Amino acid sequence: MLIYKNEFKKFIVNYKNCLILGGGGFIGSHLCDELIKNDYNVTIFDKLNFSHKNIQHNIDKIKIIEGDFNNEIDIKNSLKNVDVIYHLVSSTLPAMSNENPVYDVETNLVSTLKFIDEAIKQKVKKIIFISSGGTIYGIPDKIPIKENQFGNPICSYGIIKKTIEEYLFMFYKLYNLDYYVFRMSNPYGERQNPLLAQGVIPVFLNKLVNKKKIEIWGDGSVTRDYIYIKDAVKVLVKSLNYKTEDKIFNLSTGIGTDLKNLISIIEKITNVKPDVIYKDKRNIDININVLDNSLIKKVFDWNIETTLEEGIKNTYEFIKKEFTEN
């Protein structure tokens, strides 16, 4: 069936069997929730002996495969009877990827290429790749950043994501493997681990809850686009059964918030004044990154439902329950 809506051409298809690479993590577990809610069949592939805590409430509704993303046999076994793959896995974080770019290439780029090659052999219909809106564009020329804005990533993490995007286009042209790329801004929400070096909202909330100092690199003017994870996964699922001419989308709110304002919002919600110390700015920190989300809104008839205040409040309740130290 052909649909014309908002001047964008779309084809409706009927895919049911979904594989989430990295489905036990923060983003993957929320994606799993939304897929199940919409009656899709879900398989999760994650590392050996990974924690099932994030998906425990769905444990009887999903198939779980444990393995190594760098092991070709494990990957081959995970792709049986799969229509659509959500690729969420990464062995590195933006702030640390420059320490060993060779490792980044070997474990993320090369492994992904082998994985895509096997997906083609097993006749997978579509790959949905979660890229990085925060690192793909480098230092932006204009704000908000549109998908067609040329970018020079300044960290290996962003270079790898951008290169995978380009290979997906190549495989689409050569083998008709459909794909979408979602360049996500800064996701936050329940189940995000505040003990990791990624995600300032849960990190700040965890410090606050446990009466520790919050460290800010620079003067607090660094501005980011924060998206609540439950809003983000709705469009990831909605896109599953659409084919469109557009393939790359910014997944964001389109609203920038600097760190000083973020601290003020946290103080207002929690009624606790954070203990903040300012440190020298790091050279890996881009001062502002706000993504234009007009394309994704038009193509998928999607919009943000959760305000930053509401999302932070929900995340705060989660942090208090799960990470308060004795």
N, C-alpha and C positions, 0 to 999 in steps of 0.2 A: 504494500500500500504506500502510495506517495503522499506526502504531507507538505503543504506550503504554509508556513507560519512565520511571521515576522521577517518575511522576505528571505528566509534561509531554507534551502532545499534539504529535506530529510527523508531517509528511508527507514521504515520500521522493520526490524528483523526479530527473530524469536530465539534467543539464546537462553539456556537455563543453567548450564553447568559451569560454575565459576571456581577458579583457583586463585587463592590469595597468597602470594609469596611474601612471607613476613607477617602472616595473619595473626600471630600471637602478640604482636606489639600494640602500641598505643593507637596508631591509625588503623592498623589491620583489624583489631578487635571491634572498633566502632563500625568499620566497613562491613564486617561480618554481621553485626547486629542489623544493619540496614538491609543487607541482602536477604537475610532470613525473614525479616519483616515483610519483604516484598516477594517471598515464596521462591527464591532461587536456591539451587543446590550448591552448597559451599564445601570446598575442600581447602584446608589450611596447610601450607608447607612452611615449616620453620626449622630452626637448627635443632640438633640432637639435645634431648633433655631440656627443652625450653620450658619456662614456667607457663602453666595453663591457667594462671590466676585471672587474666583478663578475659578469657573465653569460657571460664568454668560454667557460667550460666547457660551457655549454648552447647555444652559438651555432648549432649545426646542428639543434637540437631546437625552436627557437622562431621566431616571426615578429616582426620588429622594424619599428616605424613611428616615424620621427622627425618631430616637428612642434611646434607651439606650442599649448598648452592654451587659450590665449586666441583662437586662430584657428578660427572656426566650420567652415571647409572641412577643416582638418586633423582636427578632432574628428569630423566627419561621415564622413570616410574611414576613421577608426580603428574605427568601430562596426559595420562590415559583418560579418554572420554571427557576432555575439557573443551569447552567452547570459548571461554573468555578468561584471560589471565590479568590479574592486577599485580603489577610489579612494584613492590614497596621496599625491597631489601637493599641495604647498603652496609658495607663493612667499615665505613669511615664516617666521620662527622666533619662538617665544614671547617671548623677551627683547627682540626688535627690532620686533615688530608694532605696538607703541604709538607708534612714531616716525612712522608714516604710516598711520593707520587707513583713509583713503580708498583708498590703494593696496591695502591688504589686502582691502577690500570689492570693489574692481574686479577684482582678479586671482584671488581665491579664491572669493568668494561669487557674484558675477555670472557668472563663467566657469563655475562649477559648475552654476548654474541653466540656463544655455544648454546645457550638456552633458547635463543630465538631460532637458531638453526634446527634444533630438535622440535620446537613448536611447529615449525613449517612442515617437517616430516610427519608429524602426528596430526596435521590438518587442523590446528587451532584456528579459530575464526578471527579473534581480535586480541590485541594486547593493549591494556590501559596502563600507561606508565606515569608514575607520580614523580615528576621532576621537581626542580627547586627554583621557585620564583625569587628566592632570596639571594641566590648565588649565580644564576644563569646570566643575568644582565650586567654584572660588574658594577662599575660606577655609572649611574644613569645620566643621560643628557637631559631628559625631560621627566617630569613627574605629573600625573601618574604614568607608569611605564606600560606601553602597549606591546602586544605579542610580536609585532614586526620590528620593534626597536632593536638595532644591532647591539650586541653586548660582548664585552671582553671579560670573562670571569677572571677573578684574581685569586681563586683557590682551586686546587685540583678537583675537589668535590663538584664544583660547578662545571668545570671543563668536561669531566666524565659524564655528567648528566646531559650536557649539551651534545656531546658526541653520540650518546645513546639515542637521543632524539633524531639525529641525522641518519643513523643507521636504520632506525625504524622507518623513516621515509624511504630509504633505499630498498628495504625488504618489501615495503608496500608496493613500490613501483615494479620490482622484479618478480615478486611472488604473490601479489595481491593479498598480503597479510594486513588486514585492517588494523588501525591503531588510533589511539588518542594519547596526547600528552597533556597532563594537567600540571602547570607550573604553580605549585601551591605556595602561598605566602607563609606566614608563621602560624602553624596550627597550635592550639592549646585546648585543654579540657581535662576531664576526668580520665584517669588511668595513665596520664603522662608522668613519667618517672622524674621527680624533681632532683634526684641525686645524680642525673646525667648532665653532661655539659651542653645541653641543648634545650631551649624553651625557657625564656626568662620569666614568664608568668608563673609556672609552677615552682621554679627555683626561688623567685622572690617570695612567694607565698609560704614555701617551706621554711625559709629563713625567718620569716615573720612569726610563723606558728611556733617555732622552736627558739625564739628570742635570740637570734643570731644576726650579725651585721649583714646588710645587703651591700654588695660591692657593685659599683657602676663604673665601667671603663669610659673615661671622658667626662664631659660636663653635663650629661643627661639629655643632650639634644638629639641623640641617635633615634631615628624615627622608623618604625616598622608597621606593617599591615598585619594585624592579628585576626585570625579566623577561627571561630569555634568549631571544633572537630565534628560535632553532630550536624552542623550546617554543611560542612565540606563533603561529608560522605553521601549526603542526599543527592548531590549532583553527580558524584562518581557512579552511583547506582543508576540514576536516571539516564546517564549516557550509554549504559551498557547495550541497550537494544536500539540505538540510533546509529545510522550511517550518515555522515555529513561530509561536505567538501572541506570544511575546516577541520583541522587535526590538532592544533595546538591552542591551549586556552590558559589564561591566567585564572587561577582559583583563589579568590581573595575577597576582601570586603571593599577595597578601593578607598579605605580610610586610614590615614596615618596617625599614629600615636607615639609621641616621644617618651623617653623613659621617665622624665620628671612628671609628666602627666599620668603615666601609668602608676607611679608611686602614689600620686594623689588619689587616684581611683581606688587603689588597694586600701589606702588609709580610710577612705570614706566607707567602703564596704565592710571592712573588718573592725572599724572603730579602734584600731591600734596604730600608733605612729611608728612607721618603720625606722630602724636605725641604719642610716645610709652613709656609706663612705665612698668618696670619689677617688678613682685611681687614674693613672695616665692612660690616654687613649691608645688602643692597639691598632697596628697598621692593617690588620685584616678586617677591621670594622668599617663598612660603608655607612656614611652618615645618614642617608635616607633611602628607603626602598618601599614604595607604595605602588601597587599594581592596578592597572586599569582592568576592570572586570566586565566592561560593557558587552564584549563578545560572548562570554559564557552565559550571561543573563539572557541575551537575545536568542541564542541558538537553543538553549535547553529550558527556556522559560523558568528560570531559577532565580532566587533572590535570597539574601541574608535574612534569617529569621530571629537571630539572637544578638542582642546588643553586647558590647564589650563588658559592660557592667554586669549583665545577667550571666554571661559566660564566666567571668572572674568569680562571681559569687558561687556558682556551681562548682568550679574548680577548687575554691577555698574550702567548701564543705568536704570535698573529697580528700584534700590534703590533711585537714584536721583529723579526719577519721583514720586515714591510712598511714600518716607519716609523723604524727605527734610523738616526740621522744619522751620517755619517762623521766 
